[in-house]
Amino acid sequence: MDFLNYSEIMELDLKKLEEKIIKLISLCSNLREENLRLRSELTQAKDNMTQASNRLEVLFESLPEGAEPMNVKS
């Protein structure tokens, strides 16, 4: 096998590998950003649920003694 030809083939393989690594790094970066965004959204959703739960608790506590919540049909 000719050394120059082997070197060119190796260079092409390395270039392909480099392109794949660049794509992988980009994908990891995008996934990291998406993960951070989703964590933030989850935290906000949990906060909203906690606030809603607290409001419901206050409403239930303000009901007169013996009063039952209304059944709401969907």
CHARMM internal coordinates of N, CA and C (Angstrom, degrees):
IC EDIT
DIST 1 N 1 CA 1.4601
DIST 1 CA 1 C 1.5233
ANGL 1 N 1 CA 1 C 108.04
DIST 1 C 2 N 1.2910
ANGL 1 CA 1 C 2 N 115.08
DIHE 1 N 1 CA 1 C 2 N 136.67
DIST 2 N 2 CA 1.4590
ANGL 1 C 2 N 2 CA 121.19
DIHE 1 CA 1 C 2 N 2 CA -179.40
DIST 2 CA 2 C 1.5198
ANGL 2 N 2 CA 2 C 109.91
DIHE 1 C 2 N 2 CA 2 C -73.26
DIST 2 C 3 N 1.3251
ANGL 2 CA 2 C 3 N 116.29
DIHE 2 N 2 CA 2 C 3 N 131.70
DIST 3 N 3 CA 1.4632
ANGL 2 C 3 N 3 CA 120.57
DIHE 2 CA 2 C 3 N 3 CA -177.41
DIST 3 CA 3 C 1.5279
ANGL 3 N 3 CA 3 C 111.76
DIHE 2 C 3 N 3 CA 3 C -61.62
DIST 3 C 4 N 1.3386
ANGL 3 CA 3 C 4 N 117.54
DIHE 3 N 3 CA 3 C 4 N -40.89
DIST 4 N 4 CA 1.4727
ANGL 3 C 4 N 4 CA 120.40
DIHE 3 CA 3 C 4 N 4 CA -179.51
DIST 4 CA 4 C 1.5277
ANGL 4 N 4 CA 4 C 110.57
DIHE 3 C 4 N 4 CA 4 C -64.74
DIST 4 C 5 N 1.3051
ANGL 4 CA 4 C 5 N 116.39
DIHE 4 N 4 CA 4 C 5 N -41.50
DIST 5 N 5 CA 1.4548
ANGL 4 C 5 N 5 CA 120.68
DIHE 4 CA 4 C 5 N 5 CA 178.29
DIST 5 CA 5 C 1.5342
ANGL 5 N 5 CA 5 C 109.93
DIHE 4 C 5 N 5 CA 5 C -64.75
DIST 5 C 6 N 1.3211
ANGL 5 CA 5 C 6 N 116.40
DIHE 5 N 5 CA 5 C 6 N -43.76
DIST 6 N 6 CA 1.4638
ANGL 5 C 6 N 6 CA 121.71
DIHE 5 CA 5 C 6 N 6 CA 177.94
DIST 6 CA 6 C 1.5278
ANGL 6 N 6 CA 6 C 110.38
DIHE 5 C 6 N 6 CA 6 C -60.77
DIST 6 C 7 N 1.3050
ANGL 6 CA 6 C 7 N 115.64
DIHE 6 N 6 CA 6 C 7 N -41.75
DIST 7 N 7 CA 1.4589
ANGL 6 C 7 N 7 CA 120.93
DIHE 6 CA 6 C 7 N 7 CA 179.71
DIST 7 CA 7 C 1.5257
ANGL 7 N 7 CA 7 C 111.26
DIHE 6 C 7 N 7 CA 7 C -63.84
DIST 7 C 8 N 1.3154
ANGL 7 CA 7 C 8 N 117.53
DIHE 7 N 7 CA 7 C 8 N -40.61
DIST 8 N 8 CA 1.4682
ANGL 7 C 8 N 8 CA 121.49
DIHE 7 CA 7 C 8 N 8 CA 178.57
DIST 8 CA 8 C 1.5227
ANGL 8 N 8 CA 8 C 110.91
DIHE 7 C 8 N 8 CA 8 C -65.44
DIST 8 C 9 N 1.3016
ANGL 8 CA 8 C 9 N 116.05
DIHE 8 N 8 CA 8 C 9 N -42.73
DIST 9 N 9 CA 1.4711
ANGL 8 C 9 N 9 CA 120.83
DIHE 8 CA 8 C 9 N 9 CA 178.40
DIST 9 CA 9 C 1.5176
ANGL 9 N 9 CA 9 C 109.55
DIHE 8 C 9 N 9 CA 9 C -63.13
DIST 9 C 10 N 1.3179
ANGL 9 CA 9 C 10 N 116.22
DIHE 9 N 9 CA 9 C 10 N -44.10
DIST 10 N 10 CA 1.4607
ANGL 9 C 10 N 10 CA 120.68
DIHE 9 CA 9 C 10 N 10 CA 178.92
DIST 10 CA 10 C 1.5279
ANGL 10 N 10 CA 10 C 110.29
DIHE 9 C 10 N 10 CA 10 C -62.83
DIST 10 C 11 N 1.3165
ANGL 10 CA 10 C 11 N 115.84
DIHE 10 N 10 CA 10 C 11 N -41.25
DIST 11 N 11 CA 1.4684
ANGL 10 C 11 N 11 CA 120.52
DIHE 10 CA 10 C 11 N 11 CA 179.06
DIST 11 CA 11 C 1.5332
ANGL 11 N 11 CA 11 C 110.29
DIHE 10 C 11 N 11 CA 11 C -62.30
DIST 11 C 12 N 1.3240
ANGL 11 CA 11 C 12 N 117.67
DIHE 11 N 11 CA 11 C 12 N -41.68
DIST 12 N 12 CA 1.4712
ANGL 11 C 12 N 12 CA 121.15
DIHE 11 CA 11 C 12 N 12 CA 177.81
DIST 12 CA 12 C 1.5276
ANGL 12 N 12 CA 12 C 110.73
DIHE 11 C 12 N 12 CA 12 C -64.14
DIST 12 C 13 N 1.3179
ANGL 12 CA 12 C 13 N 116.47
DIHE 12 N 12 CA 12 C 13 N -42.47
DIST 13 N 13 CA 1.4646
ANGL 12 C 13 N 13 CA 120.48
DIHE 12 CA 12 C 13 N 13 CA 178.17
DIST 13 CA 13 C 1.5260
ANGL 13 N 13 CA 13 C 111.28
DIHE 12 C 13 N 13 CA 13 C -62.37
DIST 13 C 14 N 1.3225
ANGL 13 CA 13 C 14 N 115.38
DIHE 13 N 13 CA 13 C 14 N -42.91
DIST 14 N 14 CA 1.4733
ANGL 13 C 14 N 14 CA 119.07
DIHE 13 CA 13 C 14 N 14 CA 178.17
DIST 14 CA 14 C 1.5225
ANGL 14 N 14 CA 14 C 111.26
DIHE 13 C 14 N 14 CA 14 C -64.40
DIST 14 C 15 N 1.3102
ANGL 14 CA 14 C 15 N 117.01
DIHE 14 N 14 CA 14 C 15 N -37.85
DIST 15 N 15 CA 1.4716
ANGL 14 C 15 N 15 CA 120.92
DIHE 14 CA 14 C 15 N 15 CA 178.95
DIST 15 CA 15 C 1.5310
ANGL 15 N 15 CA 15 C 109.77
DIHE 14 C 15 N 15 CA 15 C -64.99
DIST 15 C 16 N 1.3270
ANGL 15 CA 15 C 16 N 117.64
DIHE 15 N 15 CA 15 C 16 N -43.16
DIST 16 N 16 CA 1.4669
ANGL 15 C 16 N 16 CA 121.38
DIHE 15 CA 15 C 16 N 16 CA 177.73
DIST 16 CA 16 C 1.5291
ANGL 16 N 16 CA 16 C 110.36
DIHE 15 C 16 N 16 CA 16 C -62.49
DIST 16 C 17 N 1.3238
ANGL 16 CA 16 C 17 N 115.77
DIHE 16 N 16 CA 16 C 17 N -42.36
DIST 17 N 17 CA 1.4564
ANGL 16 C 17 N 17 CA 120.23
DIHE 16 CA 16 C 17 N 17 CA 178.83
DIST 17 CA 17 C 1.5309
ANGL 17 N 17 CA 17 C 110.37
DIHE 16 C 17 N 17 CA 17 C -63.40
DIST 17 C 18 N 1.3085
ANGL 17 CA 17 C 18 N 116.06
DIHE 17 N 17 CA 17 C 18 N -42.53
DIST 18 N 18 CA 1.4623
ANGL 17 C 18 N 18 CA 120.40
DIHE 17 CA 17 C 18 N 18 CA 178.31
DIST 18 CA 18 C 1.5301
ANGL 18 N 18 CA 18 C 110.89
DIHE 17 C 18 N 18 CA 18 C -60.38
DIST 18 C 19 N 1.3163
ANGL 18 CA 18 C 19 N 117.35
DIHE 18 N 18 CA 18 C 19 N -43.09
DIST 19 N 19 CA 1.4680
ANGL 18 C 19 N 19 CA 121.14
DIHE 18 CA 18 C 19 N 19 CA 178.72
DIST 19 CA 19 C 1.5265
ANGL 19 N 19 CA 19 C 111.13
DIHE 18 C 19 N 19 CA 19 C -62.84
DIST 19 C 20 N 1.3202
ANGL 19 CA 19 C 20 N 116.23
DIHE 19 N 19 CA 19 C 20 N -41.18
DIST 20 N 20 CA 1.4666
ANGL 19 C 20 N 20 CA 119.94
DIHE 19 CA 19 C 20 N 20 CA 178.48
DIST 20 CA 20 C 1.5242
ANGL 20 N 20 CA 20 C 111.34
DIHE 19 C 20 N 20 CA 20 C -65.35
DIST 20 C 21 N 1.3149
ANGL 20 CA 20 C 21 N 116.62
DIHE 20 N 20 CA 20 C 21 N -39.53
DIST 21 N 21 CA 1.4640
ANGL 20 C 21 N 21 CA 120.37
DIHE 20 CA 20 C 21 N 21 CA 179.04
DIST 21 CA 21 C 1.5235
ANGL 21 N 21 CA 21 C 110.41
DIHE 20 C 21 N 21 CA 21 C -66.08
DIST 21 C 22 N 1.3204
ANGL 21 CA 21 C 22 N 116.69
DIHE 21 N 21 CA 21 C 22 N -40.81
DIST 22 N 22 CA 1.4710
ANGL 21 C 22 N 22 CA 120.68
DIHE 21 CA 21 C 22 N 22 CA 177.65
DIST 22 CA 22 C 1.5281
ANGL 22 N 22 CA 22 C 110.18
DIHE 21 C 22 N 22 CA 22 C -61.35
DIST 22 C 23 N 1.3344
ANGL 22 CA 22 C 23 N 116.69
DIHE 22 N 22 CA 22 C 23 N -43.47
DIST 23 N 23 CA 1.4710
ANGL 22 C 23 N 23 CA 120.24
DIHE 22 CA 22 C 23 N 23 CA 177.68
DIST 23 CA 23 C 1.5231
ANGL 23 N 23 CA 23 C 111.04
DIHE 22 C 23 N 23 CA 23 C -63.13
DIST 23 C 24 N 1.3238
ANGL 23 CA 23 C 24 N 116.73
DIHE 23 N 23 CA 23 C 24 N -41.16
DIST 24 N 24 CA 1.4647
ANGL 23 C 24 N 24 CA 121.21
DIHE 23 CA 23 C 24 N 24 CA 179.55
DIST 24 CA 24 C 1.5256
ANGL 24 N 24 CA 24 C 110.82
DIHE 23 C 24 N 24 CA 24 C -63.71
DIST 24 C 25 N 1.3172
ANGL 24 CA 24 C 25 N 117.06
DIHE 24 N 24 CA 24 C 25 N -43.45
DIST 25 N 25 CA 1.4642
ANGL 24 C 25 N 25 CA 120.98
DIHE 24 CA 24 C 25 N 25 CA 178.19
DIST 25 CA 25 C 1.5201
ANGL 25 N 25 CA 25 C 110.41
DIHE 24 C 25 N 25 CA 25 C -61.90
DIST 25 C 26 N 1.3217
ANGL 25 CA 25 C 26 N 116.39
DIHE 25 N 25 CA 25 C 26 N -42.55
DIST 26 N 26 CA 1.4625
ANGL 25 C 26 N 26 CA 120.66
DIHE 25 CA 25 C 26 N 26 CA 178.62
DIST 26 CA 26 C 1.5303
ANGL 26 N 26 CA 26 C 111.05
DIHE 25 C 26 N 26 CA 26 C -63.19
DIST 26 C 27 N 1.3290
ANGL 26 CA 26 C 27 N 115.87
DIHE 26 N 26 CA 26 C 27 N -43.85
DIST 27 N 27 CA 1.4639
ANGL 26 C 27 N 27 CA 120.44
DIHE 26 CA 26 C 27 N 27 CA 178.78
DIST 27 CA 27 C 1.5274
ANGL 27 N 27 CA 27 C 110.58
DIHE 26 C 27 N 27 CA 27 C -61.75
DIST 27 C 28 N 1.3228
ANGL 27 CA 27 C 28 N 117.07
DIHE 27 N 27 CA 27 C 28 N -44.47
DIST 28 N 28 CA 1.4717
ANGL 27 C 28 N 28 CA 120.63
DIHE 27 CA 27 C 28 N 28 CA 178.99
DIST 28 CA 28 C 1.5202
ANGL 28 N 28 CA 28 C 111.15
DIHE 27 C 28 N 28 CA 28 C -61.55
DIST 28 C 29 N 1.3120
ANGL 28 CA 28 C 29 N 116.09
DIHE 28 N 28 CA 28 C 29 N -41.14
DIST 29 N 29 CA 1.4583
ANGL 28 C 29 N 29 CA 120.58
DIHE 28 CA 28 C 29 N 29 CA 179.06
DIST 29 CA 29 C 1.5287
ANGL 29 N 29 CA 29 C 110.63
DIHE 28 C 29 N 29 CA 29 C -63.65
DIST 29 C 30 N 1.3354
ANGL 29 CA 29 C 30 N 116.44
DIHE 29 N 29 CA 29 C 30 N -44.80
DIST 30 N 30 CA 1.4706
ANGL 29 C 30 N 30 CA 120.30
DIHE 29 CA 29 C 30 N 30 CA 178.33
DIST 30 CA 30 C 1.5220
ANGL 30 N 30 CA 30 C 111.47
DIHE 29 C 30 N 30 CA 30 C -62.53
DIST 30 C 31 N 1.3315
ANGL 30 CA 30 C 31 N 116.45
DIHE 30 N 30 CA 30 C 31 N -41.61
DIST 31 N 31 CA 1.4680
ANGL 30 C 31 N 31 CA 119.91
DIHE 30 CA 30 C 31 N 31 CA 179.57
DIST 31 CA 31 C 1.5301
ANGL 31 N 31 CA 31 C 111.25
DIHE 30 C 31 N 31 CA 31 C -66.57
DIST 31 C 32 N 1.3132
ANGL 31 CA 31 C 32 N 116.86
DIHE 31 N 31 CA 31 C 32 N -36.84
DIST 32 N 32 CA 1.4666
ANGL 31 C 32 N 32 CA 120.78
DIHE 31 CA 31 C 32 N 32 CA 177.63
DIST 32 CA 32 C 1.5344
ANGL 32 N 32 CA 32 C 109.93
DIHE 31 C 32 N 32 CA 32 C -63.18
DIST 32 C 33 N 1.3390
ANGL 32 CA 32 C 33 N 116.25
DIHE 32 N 32 CA 32 C 33 N -44.57
DIST 33 N 33 CA 1.4730
ANGL 32 C 33 N 33 CA 120.27
DIHE 32 CA 32 C 33 N 33 CA 178.83
DIST 33 CA 33 C 1.5279
ANGL 33 N 33 CA 33 C 110.80
DIHE 32 C 33 N 33 CA 33 C -63.24
DIST 33 C 34 N 1.3365
ANGL 33 CA 33 C 34 N 116.17
DIHE 33 N 33 CA 33 C 34 N -43.57
DIST 34 N 34 CA 1.4639
ANGL 33 C 34 N 34 CA 120.02
DIHE 33 CA 33 C 34 N 34 CA 179.06
DIST 34 CA 34 C 1.5227
ANGL 34 N 34 CA 34 C 110.55
DIHE 33 C 34 N 34 CA 34 C -63.71
DIST 34 C 35 N 1.3084
ANGL 34 CA 34 C 35 N 117.40
DIHE 34 N 34 CA 34 C 35 N -40.46
DIST 35 N 35 CA 1.4580
ANGL 34 C 35 N 35 CA 121.85
DIHE 34 CA 34 C 35 N 35 CA 178.70
DIST 35 CA 35 C 1.5318
ANGL 35 N 35 CA 35 C 110.58
DIHE 34 C 35 N 35 CA 35 C -60.78
DIST 35 C 36 N 1.3296
ANGL 35 CA 35 C 36 N 116.50
DIHE 35 N 35 CA 35 C 36 N -44.79
DIST 36 N 36 CA 1.4621
ANGL 35 C 36 N 36 CA 120.07
DIHE 35 CA 35 C 36 N 36 CA 177.95
DIST 36 CA 36 C 1.5266
ANGL 36 N 36 CA 36 C 111.23
DIHE 35 C 36 N 36 CA 36 C -61.67
DIST 36 C 37 N 1.3526
ANGL 36 CA 36 C 37 N 115.74
DIHE 36 N 36 CA 36 C 37 N -41.94
DIST 37 N 37 CA 1.4701
ANGL 36 C 37 N 37 CA 119.84
DIHE 36 CA 36 C 37 N 37 CA 179.38
DIST 37 CA 37 C 1.5265
ANGL 37 N 37 CA 37 C 110.38
DIHE 36 C 37 N 37 CA 37 C -63.92
DIST 37 C 38 N 1.3190
ANGL 37 CA 37 C 38 N 116.67
DIHE 37 N 37 CA 37 C 38 N -43.74
DIST 38 N 38 CA 1.4629
ANGL 37 C 38 N 38 CA 120.29
DIHE 37 CA 37 C 38 N 38 CA -179.46
DIST 38 CA 38 C 1.5281
ANGL 38 N 38 CA 38 C 111.76
DIHE 37 C 38 N 38 CA 38 C -66.37
DIST 38 C 39 N 1.3243
ANGL 38 CA 38 C 39 N 116.84
DIHE 38 N 38 CA 38 C 39 N -37.72
DIST 39 N 39 CA 1.4677
ANGL 38 C 39 N 39 CA 119.68
DIHE 38 CA 38 C 39 N 39 CA 176.39
DIST 39 CA 39 C 1.5174
ANGL 39 N 39 CA 39 C 110.58
DIHE 38 C 39 N 39 CA 39 C -62.33
DIST 39 C 40 N 1.3158
ANGL 39 CA 39 C 40 N 116.04
DIHE 39 N 39 CA 39 C 40 N -41.15
DIST 40 N 40 CA 1.4620
ANGL 39 C 40 N 40 CA 120.84
DIHE 39 CA 39 C 40 N 40 CA 179.00
DIST 40 CA 40 C 1.5318
ANGL 40 N 40 CA 40 C 110.42
DIHE 39 C 40 N 40 CA 40 C -63.93
DIST 40 C 41 N 1.3280
ANGL 40 CA 40 C 41 N 116.25
DIHE 40 N 40 CA 40 C 41 N -44.47
DIST 41 N 41 CA 1.4658
ANGL 40 C 41 N 41 CA 120.20
DIHE 40 CA 40 C 41 N 41 CA 178.53
DIST 41 CA 41 C 1.5269
ANGL 41 N 41 CA 41 C 110.87
DIHE 40 C 41 N 41 CA 41 C -63.28
DIST 41 C 42 N 1.3231
ANGL 41 CA 41 C 42 N 117.05
DIHE 41 N 41 CA 41 C 42 N -39.84
DIST 42 N 42 CA 1.4595
ANGL 41 C 42 N 42 CA 120.67
DIHE 41 CA 41 C 42 N 42 CA 179.15
DIST 42 CA 42 C 1.5225
ANGL 42 N 42 CA 42 C 110.85
DIHE 41 C 42 N 42 CA 42 C -64.93
DIST 42 C 43 N 1.3113
ANGL 42 CA 42 C 43 N 116.60
DIHE 42 N 42 CA 42 C 43 N -42.64
DIST 43 N 43 CA 1.4646
ANGL 42 C 43 N 43 CA 120.68
DIHE 42 CA 42 C 43 N 43 CA 177.82
DIST 43 CA 43 C 1.5215
ANGL 43 N 43 CA 43 C 110.26
DIHE 42 C 43 N 43 CA 43 C -60.92
DIST 43 C 44 N 1.3344
ANGL 43 CA 43 C 44 N 116.70
DIHE 43 N 43 CA 43 C 44 N -43.56
DIST 44 N 44 CA 1.4636
ANGL 43 C 44 N 44 CA 120.43
DIHE 43 CA 43 C 44 N 44 CA 178.97
DIST 44 CA 44 C 1.5233
ANGL 44 N 44 CA 44 C 110.91
DIHE 43 C 44 N 44 CA 44 C -64.01
DIST 44 C 45 N 1.3221
ANGL 44 CA 44 C 45 N 117.07
DIHE 44 N 44 CA 44 C 45 N -41.73
DIST 45 N 45 CA 1.4647
ANGL 44 C 45 N 45 CA 120.60
DIHE 44 CA 44 C 45 N 45 CA 178.86
DIST 45 CA 45 C 1.5282
ANGL 45 N 45 CA 45 C 110.95
DIHE 44 C 45 N 45 CA 45 C -63.13
DIST 45 C 46 N 1.3242
ANGL 45 CA 45 C 46 N 116.61
DIHE 45 N 45 CA 45 C 46 N -41.66
DIST 46 N 46 CA 1.4681
ANGL 45 C 46 N 46 CA 120.02
DIHE 45 CA 45 C 46 N 46 CA 177.48
DIST 46 CA 46 C 1.5229
ANGL 46 N 46 CA 46 C 111.09
DIHE 45 C 46 N 46 CA 46 C -62.95
DIST 46 C 47 N 1.3297
ANGL 46 CA 46 C 47 N 116.27
DIHE 46 N 46 CA 46 C 47 N -42.13
DIST 47 N 47 CA 1.4604
ANGL 46 C 47 N 47 CA 120.11
DIHE 46 CA 46 C 47 N 47 CA 177.91
DIST 47 CA 47 C 1.5266
ANGL 47 N 47 CA 47 C 110.94
DIHE 46 C 47 N 47 CA 47 C -61.84
DIST 47 C 48 N 1.3385
ANGL 47 CA 47 C 48 N 116.00
DIHE 47 N 47 CA 47 C 48 N -42.73
DIST 48 N 48 CA 1.4702
ANGL 47 C 48 N 48 CA 120.18
DIHE 47 CA 47 C 48 N 48 CA 178.61
DIST 48 CA 48 C 1.5260
ANGL 48 N 48 CA 48 C 111.24
DIHE 47 C 48 N 48 CA 48 C -62.63
DIST 48 C 49 N 1.3239
ANGL 48 CA 48 C 49 N 116.67
DIHE 48 N 48 CA 48 C 49 N -41.20
DIST 49 N 49 CA 1.4666
ANGL 48 C 49 N 49 CA 120.16
DIHE 48 CA 48 C 49 N 49 CA 179.29
DIST 49 CA 49 C 1.5221
ANGL 49 N 49 CA 49 C 110.87
DIHE 48 C 49 N 49 CA 49 C -65.92
DIST 49 C 50 N 1.3256
ANGL 49 CA 49 C 50 N 116.72
DIHE 49 N 49 CA 49 C 50 N -39.98
DIST 50 N 50 CA 1.4642
ANGL 49 C 50 N 50 CA 120.41
DIHE 49 CA 49 C 50 N 50 CA 178.47
DIST 50 CA 50 C 1.5239
ANGL 50 N 50 CA 50 C 110.60
DIHE 49 C 50 N 50 CA 50 C -63.55
DIST 50 C 51 N 1.3228
ANGL 50 CA 50 C 51 N 116.46
DIHE 50 N 50 CA 50 C 51 N -43.92
DIST 51 N 51 CA 1.4592
ANGL 50 C 51 N 51 CA 120.27
DIHE 50 CA 50 C 51 N 51 CA 178.81
DIST 51 CA 51 C 1.5314
ANGL 51 N 51 CA 51 C 111.09
DIHE 50 C 51 N 51 CA 51 C -62.71
DIST 51 C 52 N 1.3347
ANGL 51 CA 51 C 52 N 116.65
DIHE 51 N 51 CA 51 C 52 N -43.30
DIST 52 N 52 CA 1.4697
ANGL 51 C 52 N 52 CA 120.20
DIHE 51 CA 51 C 52 N 52 CA 179.31
DIST 52 CA 52 C 1.5274
ANGL 52 N 52 CA 52 C 110.11
DIHE 51 C 52 N 52 CA 52 C -64.17
DIST 52 C 53 N 1.3155
ANGL 52 CA 52 C 53 N 116.54
DIHE 52 N 52 CA 52 C 53 N -41.24
DIST 53 N 53 CA 1.4608
ANGL 52 C 53 N 53 CA 120.52
DIHE 52 CA 52 C 53 N 53 CA 178.94
DIST 53 CA 53 C 1.5245
ANGL 53 N 53 CA 53 C 110.85
DIHE 52 C 53 N 53 CA 53 C -62.73
DIST 53 C 54 N 1.3276
ANGL 53 CA 53 C 54 N 116.45
DIHE 53 N 53 CA 53 C 54 N -42.75
DIST 54 N 54 CA 1.4583
ANGL 53 C 54 N 54 CA 120.36
DIHE 53 CA 53 C 54 N 54 CA 178.66
DIST 54 CA 54 C 1.5255
ANGL 54 N 54 CA 54 C 111.51
DIHE 53 C 54 N 54 CA 54 C -63.30
DIST 54 C 55 N 1.3155
ANGL 54 CA 54 C 55 N 116.47
DIHE 54 N 54 CA 54 C 55 N -40.31
DIST 55 N 55 CA 1.4695
ANGL 54 C 55 N 55 CA 120.08
DIHE 54 CA 54 C 55 N 55 CA 178.55
DIST 55 CA 55 C 1.5214
ANGL 55 N 55 CA 55 C 110.82
DIHE 54 C 55 N 55 CA 55 C -64.15
DIST 55 C 56 N 1.3385
ANGL 55 CA 55 C 56 N 116.08
DIHE 55 N 55 CA 55 C 56 N -41.88
DIST 56 N 56 CA 1.4633
ANGL 55 C 56 N 56 CA 119.58
DIHE 55 CA 55 C 56 N 56 CA 178.46
DIST 56 CA 56 C 1.5208
ANGL 56 N 56 CA 56 C 110.85
DIHE 55 C 56 N 56 CA 56 C -64.13
DIST 56 C 57 N 1.3041
ANGL 56 CA 56 C 57 N 116.49
DIHE 56 N 56 CA 56 C 57 N -39.81
DIST 57 N 57 CA 1.4597
ANGL 56 C 57 N 57 CA 121.51
DIHE 56 CA 56 C 57 N 57 CA 178.38
DIST 57 CA 57 C 1.5284
ANGL 57 N 57 CA 57 C 109.76
DIHE 56 C 57 N 57 CA 57 C -59.00
DIST 57 C 58 N 1.3296
ANGL 57 CA 57 C 58 N 116.75
DIHE 57 N 57 CA 57 C 58 N -45.00
DIST 58 N 58 CA 1.4685
ANGL 57 C 58 N 58 CA 121.38
DIHE 57 CA 57 C 58 N 58 CA 179.80
DIST 58 CA 58 C 1.5255
ANGL 58 N 58 CA 58 C 109.88
DIHE 57 C 58 N 58 CA 58 C -63.88
DIST 58 C 59 N 1.3357
ANGL 58 CA 58 C 59 N 116.86
DIHE 58 N 58 CA 58 C 59 N -41.66
DIST 59 N 59 CA 1.4692
ANGL 58 C 59 N 59 CA 120.10
DIHE 58 CA 58 C 59 N 59 CA 179.27
DIST 59 CA 59 C 1.5289
ANGL 59 N 59 CA 59 C 110.89
DIHE 58 C 59 N 59 CA 59 C -63.70
DIST 59 C 60 N 1.3377
ANGL 59 CA 59 C 60 N 116.82
DIHE 59 N 59 CA 59 C 60 N -44.47
DIST 60 N 60 CA 1.4695
ANGL 59 C 60 N 60 CA 119.67
DIHE 59 CA 59 C 60 N 60 CA 179.88
DIST 60 CA 60 C 1.5264
ANGL 60 N 60 CA 60 C 111.08
DIHE 59 C 60 N 60 CA 60 C -63.50
DIST 60 C 61 N 1.3080
ANGL 60 CA 60 C 61 N 116.06
DIHE 60 N 60 CA 60 C 61 N -38.26
DIST 61 N 61 CA 1.4635
ANGL 60 C 61 N 61 CA 119.44
DIHE 60 CA 60 C 61 N 61 CA 179.52
DIST 61 CA 61 C 1.5241
ANGL 61 N 61 CA 61 C 112.18
DIHE 60 C 61 N 61 CA 61 C -68.01
DIST 61 C 62 N 1.3204
ANGL 61 CA 61 C 62 N 117.06
DIHE 61 N 61 CA 61 C 62 N -24.60
DIST 62 N 62 CA 1.4676
ANGL 61 C 62 N 62 CA 120.17
DIHE 61 CA 61 C 62 N 62 CA -178.71
DIST 62 CA 62 C 1.5312
ANGL 62 N 62 CA 62 C 112.44
DIHE 61 C 62 N 62 CA 62 C -87.43
DIST 62 C 63 N 1.3423
ANGL 62 CA 62 C 63 N 117.03
DIHE 62 N 62 CA 62 C 63 N -5.49
DIST 63 N 63 CA 1.4638
ANGL 62 C 63 N 63 CA 119.56
DIHE 62 CA 62 C 63 N 63 CA 177.75
DIST 63 CA 63 C 1.5258
ANGL 63 N 63 CA 63 C 109.20
DIHE 62 C 63 N 63 CA 63 C -68.47
DIST 63 C 64 N 1.3122
ANGL 63 CA 63 C 64 N 115.43
DIHE 63 N 63 CA 63 C 64 N 145.74
DIST 64 N 64 CA 1.4732
ANGL 63 C 64 N 64 CA 117.96
DIHE 63 CA 63 C 64 N 64 CA 176.44
DIST 64 CA 64 C 1.5290
ANGL 64 N 64 CA 64 C 110.32
DIHE 63 C 64 N 64 CA 64 C -63.16
DIST 64 C 65 N 1.2984
ANGL 64 CA 64 C 65 N 115.24
DIHE 64 N 64 CA 64 C 65 N 153.86
DIST 65 N 65 CA 1.4685
ANGL 64 C 65 N 65 CA 121.52
DIHE 64 CA 64 C 65 N 65 CA -179.58
DIST 65 CA 65 C 1.5183
ANGL 65 N 65 CA 65 C 109.33
DIHE 64 C 65 N 65 CA 65 C -57.80
DIST 65 C 66 N 1.3262
ANGL 65 CA 65 C 66 N 117.10
DIHE 65 N 65 CA 65 C 66 N 133.21
DIST 66 N 66 CA 1.4576
ANGL 65 C 66 N 66 CA 121.69
DIHE 65 CA 65 C 66 N 66 CA 177.19
DIST 66 CA 66 C 1.5110
ANGL 66 N 66 CA 66 C 113.97
DIHE 65 C 66 N 66 CA 66 C 84.86
DIST 66 C 67 N 1.3114
ANGL 66 CA 66 C 67 N 117.86
DIHE 66 N 66 CA 66 C 67 N -8.09
DIST 67 N 67 CA 1.4684
ANGL 66 C 67 N 67 CA 120.03
DIHE 66 CA 66 C 67 N 67 CA 178.98
DIST 67 CA 67 C 1.5252
ANGL 67 N 67 CA 67 C 108.83
DIHE 66 C 67 N 67 CA 67 C -74.70
DIST 67 C 68 N 1.3313
ANGL 67 CA 67 C 68 N 115.06
DIHE 67 N 67 CA 67 C 68 N 140.80
DIST 68 N 68 CA 1.4510
ANGL 67 C 68 N 68 CA 119.96
DIHE 67 CA 67 C 68 N 68 CA 178.27
DIST 68 CA 68 C 1.5135
ANGL 68 N 68 CA 68 C 109.25
DIHE 67 C 68 N 68 CA 68 C -109.94
DIST 68 C 69 N 1.3211
ANGL 68 CA 68 C 69 N 117.61
DIHE 68 N 68 CA 68 C 69 N 144.11
DIST 69 N 69 CA 1.4677
ANGL 68 C 69 N 69 CA 120.70
DIHE 68 CA 68 C 69 N 69 CA 177.08
DIST 69 CA 69 C 1.5165
ANGL 69 N 69 CA 69 C 110.53
DIHE 68 C 69 N 69 CA 69 C -62.00
DIST 69 C 70 N 1.3402
ANGL 69 CA 69 C 70 N 115.97
DIHE 69 N 69 CA 69 C 70 N 146.98
DIST 70 N 70 CA 1.4451
ANGL 69 C 70 N 70 CA 121.07
DIHE 69 CA 69 C 70 N 70 CA 178.22
DIST 70 CA 70 C 1.5174
ANGL 70 N 70 CA 70 C 110.13
DIHE 69 C 70 N 70 CA 70 C -72.75
DIST 70 C 71 N 1.3397
ANGL 70 CA 70 C 71 N 115.66
DIHE 70 N 70 CA 70 C 71 N 146.05
DIST 71 N 71 CA 1.4589
ANGL 70 C 71 N 71 CA 119.87
DIHE 70 CA 70 C 71 N 71 CA 173.52
DIST 71 CA 71 C 1.5206
ANGL 71 N 71 CA 71 C 107.36
DIHE 70 C 71 N 71 CA 71 C -82.50
DIST 71 C 72 N 1.2902
ANGL 71 CA 71 C 72 N 116.83
DIHE 71 N 71 CA 71 C 72 N 124.51
DIST 72 N 72 CA 1.4666
ANGL 71 C 72 N 72 CA 121.27
DIHE 71 CA 71 C 72 N 72 CA 179.77
DIST 72 CA 72 C 1.5104
ANGL 72 N 72 CA 72 C 107.32
DIHE 71 C 72 N 72 CA 72 C -105.71
DIST 72 C 73 N 1.3270
ANGL 72 CA 72 C 73 N 115.74
DIHE 72 N 72 CA 72 C 73 N 125.18
DIST 73 N 73 CA 1.4567
ANGL 72 C 73 N 73 CA 119.53
DIHE 72 CA 72 C 73 N 73 CA 179.11
DIST 73 CA 73 C 1.5135
ANGL 73 N 73 CA 73 C 109.44
DIHE 72 C 73 N 73 CA 73 C -89.78
DIST 73 C 74 N 1.3267
ANGL 73 CA 73 C 74 N 115.32
DIHE 73 N 73 CA 73 C 74 N 139.28
DIST 74 N 74 CA 1.4770
ANGL 73 C 74 N 74 CA 120.72
DIHE 73 CA 73 C 74 N 74 CA 179.84
DIST 74 CA 74 C 1.4984
ANGL 74 N 74 CA 74 C 110.57
DIHE 73 C 74 N 74 CA 74 C -81.07
END
COOR INIT
IC SEED 1 N 1 CA 1 C
IC BUILD
